[in-house]
Amino acid sequence: MPRPQLSDDGTAVTLDLHGATVDEAIDLSLNTVRLAAQRGRSSVKLIHGSSTTRQAPHRRTIKRALHGLVDDGAFRPHATEGWRAENHLVLSLDVTATTDSTRIQLLDVT
């Protein structure tokens, strides 16, 4: 079974949320964006999958939850813009923080 994975190249962070529950994905995403902004990263890519919901349009999915967080401004303290794609969301971060080269790991955001 897939599990969430995180990679950090010192400039951008990618968080793959496959295998997480919706609630876990929300917590991981908010924590990752906060920590990435604190460490001076320029962007966070949240991979949520395509969330095919045609069969169950009211089913709660990671994609819908993350898009709802963007719409509600939950990332706004740290993210300046967001771009939605079919299977991921990219957030541009406020880069005023001093860069901390310590790589972010999944353990740091759980």
Buried (B, 14 or more C-beta within 10 A) or exposed (E): EEEBEBBBEBEBBBBBBBEBEBEBBBBBBBBBBBBBBBBBBBBBBBBBBEBEEEEEEEEBBBBBBBBEBBEEEBBEEBBEEBEEEEEBBBBBBEBEBEEEEEEBEBEBBE
